[in-house]
Amino acid sequence: MNGYTMPAEWEKHMGTVTTYPHSYENFFDRLEQARETFVKMVAVISQSENVFINVNSEEDRRDLIDRLNAVTNAKKENVHIFINETDDVWCRDYCPVFVKDSKGETVALKFRFNAWGEKYPYEKDQKAGEKIPQFLGIKRIDVNMVLEGGSIEVNGKGVLITTESCLLNKNRNPQMSREEIEQNLKKYLGVEKILWLKEGILGDDTDGHVDDITRFVKYDTVVTAIEKDKNDPNYEPLMENFERLKKFTNTDGKPLRIITLPMPQPVYYQYPDSNVPQRLPASYANFYITNRHVIVPTFNCKNDEIALQILQRLFPERKVVGIYAYDILVGLGGFHCLTMQVPQ
């Protein structure tokens, strides 16, 4: 037994790894706005921990520094920039998963990344993920299994939540059975119990990452996204997940406490190669927990304030910060997708 344990996201961070938006193929005509949103996110994270940022070039490094210098709330001394070329911006999925070993040391587990079932180019992302531990001075261990950080959610006390639509998809690990996948999750992430939801939300090109639908906020408490409009395509899958959650128990055999989060109103973007606007995977569940803040995507709709209030009640010792996330969402992700926590 290796004795690895993945801490919960709300446990103390040494820092956060993220990647600067750089690609027209990700953000199209919203790239400039996506960069502005990214800098707002970095400014909040930097107030309480280090931020390690991958950039694609010296030109991008200078551009990022100029933007950071233009904001007043960033702690520049906590921002560290590395030229580490990537295909995509969604760092959580190609970054190593940082765990603690039996001695309490932080270790970087580098699972294989194949761009969510080989949907996009990923050679640079895979290599960038391999280099990140070197920049941080953390030991790297390679794991021969495809796994994205956004597909798993842990409570730090033995429970992991994921989705069947993603982890059991044959475009990830076709040679592995459900039991073998569970064995690896238990071995490397230190969990005893794996709770399987069914699928994710419309517009999510990851095949249903859990960080868009259900998140732990305490070891015994989850928030889960609910769609109230029965005519919305998200209504049934989210309701099925909700019903599953009600039957799940913690490692102590006690039911989970379930708090529902509303879904935002549908959000659309018309991509250059499409004749019609596409529904985007907008969700308040794609928040990121830092040492002092919770950064929540907002969409200028009526449920923004409701979601922020719910999360503020659940994180009384942190300040919940809503940041307008439409321009980031055009790339089909949110603030949680952009980030990966490194435990203290």
TORVEXDO-325107 format. One record per residue (C-alpha): x, y, z. Coordinates in steps of 0.1 Angstrom, whole numbers, plus 5000, padded with zeros to 4 digits. Example, Ala and Ser with C-alpha at 12.3 -4.5 7.8 and 13.67 -1.06 7.14 Angstrom:
TORVEXDO-325107
512349555078/513749895071/
end
This chain:
TORVEXDO-325107
500050005000/501450344990/499550535016/498550824994/495751055004/494151334984/493251625008/489851805003/490052124984/489252335015/492252205033/495252445035/496952515001/500652584994/499352724961/497352694930/498552584895/496752744865/497252824828/496953154810/494353164782/496353174749/494453004721/491953134696/490752774692/489652784728/488053124731/487653264696/486653634696/486453624735/490153554741/490953914753/487953914776/488853564789/492353694797/490853984817/488553734836/491553514843/493553794858/490653884881/490653514893/494453514898/494253844918/491753684943/493753364946/497053554952/495653724982/496053405003/498353174985/500953124957/499753114921/501852914896/500953004860/501852824828/502253054798/502952964762/505653214754/507653514765/505153734747/502253584768/504353624800/504753994793/501154034784/500053864817/502454074838/501054394822/497454284830/498454194866/500154534870/496854704860/494854544888/495154674924/494154364944/496754114932/499654024955/502354014928/504853854951/502653544952/502453504914/505053284897/505053244859/506652964840/506952924802/505352574798/503652534765/500152384764/497452304739/494552394762/493852604792/492052354814/494852294839/492952074863/492651794838/496251764826/497951884858/499151614883/496851534912/498651644943/498351404972/500051335006/502151025010/502450825042/505151065055/502951365050/505051485020/503251624989/503551404958/502451474922/500551184907/500651234869/497851034854/497751014816/495751284797/494051224764/492051534759/488751394772/488751094749/491051224722/488651504712/491351764707/495251784704/496851704737/500551624733/501651964747/499251934776/500551594786/504151724785/503252034804/501651834831/504851624834/506951944839/504752114865/506151914895/509652004884/508752374886/507352324920/510152104934/507651814940/508351444934/506351314904/504950964901/503450854867/500250654868/499250444838/495650544837/493750824820/492151054846/491251414847/491151614879/487751754870/486251414869/486751344907/485651504939/486951394973/486051485009/489551415023/488051145046/487750845024/484950934999/485151014962/482351114939/482551064901/480350994871/479750674851/479450874819/483050994822/485150734841/483450434825/483550584790/485550354767/487350654753/489450684785/490550334798/488950074775/491149804789/490049854825/486849734842/484849934867/486449734895/489949804882/489250174880/487950174915/490949984927/493250254912/491250534927/491450374961/495150294958/496350644946/493850884962/493350714995/489650664993/487550385007/484250454991/483450554955/479950714948/478850694912/476650964897/475250894862/476051184839/476751554836/475151864820/474451964785/477252124766/480051954787/482551814762/484251614790/481551344790/480251464823/482751594848/481551594884/482851944891/479952084870/477351914891/478151794926/480851914950/481851844986/481752155008/482451965041/483351595046/479651515052/478051775030/477651824992/476152084970/474451954939/473052144909/469352114903/467352234873/463752324881/462452364846/461152014836/461452104799/465152174802/467451894790/469351914823/466351844844/466251464842/469951384845/470451624874/467351484892/468651134887/471951234903/470051404932/468051084938/471350884938/472951124963/470051064987/470850694989/474650744994/476350725028/479650845041/482450605054/480650615088/477450485072/475550815077/473650985048/475251285031/473851625038/472651755005/472352124996/470852214962/472252484940/470152634912/471252624876/471752954858/469553034829/470752874797/473853044782/474753024745/477553114721/477653084684/480952934673/482553034640/481952684624/478352664635/475052804621/473352804654/474252914689/475452624712/474352574748/477352614771/477952414803/477152694827/477052594864/477652754897/479152424909/482352494890/483652714919/487252704933/488052704970/491252904980/492652955014/490453255021/487953274992/485553074971/485553194935/482253134918/481353174881/478453414875/476453474843/474453794848/471253614855/468653604883/470053294901/473553444905/472853604938/470953304951/473853074944/476353314960/474253334991/473952954994/477752914991/478453195015/476353025042/478352705035/481752875037/481353125067/485153155072/485853235036/484653525014/482553414984/483553614953/481453594921/483253674889/481453704856/482453394837/480853404802/484053464784/485853174801/482752954796/483053004758/486052764761/483652514778/485052544814/484952744846/487152854874/487552504889/488552364854/491252634853/492952554886/494552274906/495252304943/498652214958/498252114994/500352265022/
end
